[in-house]
Amino acid sequence: MGKIKRIRTLSQSASLILINLGFLGIFLKHLTGPVFNCYACPWASISCPIGLLQNFVMNGQVPTYVLGTMGAVFVFVGSAFCGWVCPFGFFQDAIDFVKNLFKKNKKLKRKPKAKSKSKDFSLISRLIVLVATLVLAIRYVDTIFCKLCPIGTIEATFPYQIANGFSYNIWLAARIGILIFLVIMFFIVSRFWCRYLCPIGALSGPSNKISLLKLFHSGNNCEGCNICKDVCPLDIDVVKDPNSTRCTRCADCVDKCPKGHLAFGLDIFGLVTISPFKKKKPIVPEKKIVTPTSKGIPGEEKTLESETTSAEEVDVLDEFKFREKGTLVERPAYMGFKKGERVYLPYEEVKKIGVRPPKTSLSALLKQYSEGRLAEDYNAQEAFVEEKIEEKLKDVPKTIPKEEVDKRHFEKFRVPKRTELHLDHLKYLKELDIPMDIKAISNNSNEVPAVLLAIVDASDQINFEYINARDQRAEWYYQDNLPSVYINGKYFNGSFSEDEIIYRIKTERYIIENVSLVIDYTRCIGCNNQSCKKVCSVFKKIPILEEGYGIYPLSNIGCSLCGKCLIECDRGGVSFIFGEKLVTDSNFSIEMIKKNKELISTIYPETVMLFLEKNKKHSNRALNFTIALSYLSHGKLSYQIIDVAKNQEAVLKRKIGAIPCFWISEKVQIAGMVSEASILAFIRKISKWKG
């Protein structure tokens, strides 16, 4: 239980006592508040707002007092009384607490995505209950709702029955039946009454949109975390709709957010906003070249700062020459022409000067210009100074044209948009000699990032596959934050920028070049299952020997190191080493890790920095544990290997005390001799830290 939740529990307990001070002889029935509490309770000290509303409309009076009292509260704090004061909400939270006690020893599951229709229906159903309550009161001149009220059954009916003796009537049976039904629903759906039936919630819910108290999101990228949605008792997508009409301001999302991206603030009707987060500074476009090379990961982890210019110095051509992080402008910004000379222009400028957009692609035009074959049939008005155009043309970066595109896997799904890559990145991809396996999972092909397609097109070594989210194959992959991208079986937990994707490709290349597959042929004797050949075609190319060990560098056999063979081999004959020398480990086993695959599959996407030494037994053991965890987590636990001998600065910067080391943060790491038990403790620590 978090700090805010403990404070909220104390607030609910204190409110329950203050609302029921009748046992001390204190009665203030002329007062009311926006809480669900029966005024017929022997100890109740205030009136119920729903009961007062019914009495007002029965007598033909406008309930100005009740609506004014509740409206004043709602304008200031919204539905905060529902989460911090209401006794019936406290009762539902208590049932949730009991329910969670029984769930601790069961299989951990993430909440399924709530359908948008249920979100709309929740407010509509509460409004229906409120309108029906008032209509019945007018029609029958009686408080029909109070005769069936569940909180009245608990606070009034049961005490009177116990004090005055049991007496049966049809209203009593209906009350008890409704209460039993609701208690069952409370165990199935958290805060079922608050979601769908509470008439007070029909008034307090919409006030969240206009109240002074607002829930703010920092605007930073949560990287598919979704913890706020998982802990929310009302299944609200907090990032998309922080001030939902279902929200009770319980602050569980604020309490559990590991990165502090959620907090409460004030918004005075849109005129003055007091946010707990500082305003972001405008992002200055930067030209960033990825620092790591294929010889070591990483080199220097500092990003290259771009040269900033004032707003006065940036003209139209400079503004559209580069997009953020060194990528050339995408369509629908076209390239205009005047007598065969090239300039970069936005679409509005093209229409203004009447320049005809080219029909061919940007890469083809650049190649034609470099070879002197560019047609000079583009006639335009005299809108530009000749010298200025020539000056700008000198700064236009050249790109490597790609005439033939690899259409093996994605051509029939190809989206029309394109992007041009940075020159250095194009050269790197053209020279890439290590096969890469990239998969994209999305609801439709238009969601696949254009920069990813450009990277795929730039190299013949990248094997790309698009998987529709409705395809049965997509069930294995992480789908909470579509589109999902997997590089060599590992989930890409980052932004879809050119530099970050290239950085991940370089880290994967480093892993493939420095890790080797080891087969213990003595354990393969008598194996009739041959599961390794069934799960991976790489093993069909490797000859089976009668004894000894076989060492096969991954770069030579075309292995992408997905880790499936390590899990499927039930004899322990498959393992991996970091380095060139064979260092055997007779005590190595991953059976305990396999038994806990359900726990491992529930972890959130995370990137582990794996600090290792080459040709060391414990480093190889840590590597194999990490590969197994990555596969069992469905690729959500991705990793980068750092050679401590070549990257002492990275070791000192993160204060690594022992090698090998699994590093996520200073508080979440495990170093030294590793075992299955310590690895599983590390996984539980990640889950506890995240949730």
URCOR-V893541 format. One record per helix or strand of 3 or more residues. SS is the DSSP state (@ for helix, = for strand). FROM is the first residue (numbers start at 1). TO is the last residue. If there is no record, write none. Layout:
# URCOR-V893541
SS:FROM:TO + SS:FROM:TO
This chain:
# URCOR-V893541
@:3:19 + @:21:24 + @:49:58 + @:64:77 + @:80:84 + @:87:103 + @:116:140 + @:144:148 + @:150:164 + @:170:188 + @:192:196 + @:199:207 + =:213:217 + @:227:231 + @:252:256 + =:262:268 + =:272:274 + @:316:321 + @:324:326 + =:335:338 + =:341:344 + @:347:353 + @:362:370 + @:386:395 + @:411:413 + @:423:430 + =:436:442 + @:445:447 + @:450:457 + =:462:468 + @:472:476 + =:484:487 + @:498:514 + =:515:520 + @:521:524 + @:531:535 + @:537:540 + =:549:553 + @:554:557 + @:564:568 + =:574:578 + @:591:595 + @:597:600 + =:606:612 + @:617:632 + =:637:643 + @:648:653 + =:661:663 + =:669:671 + @:676:690
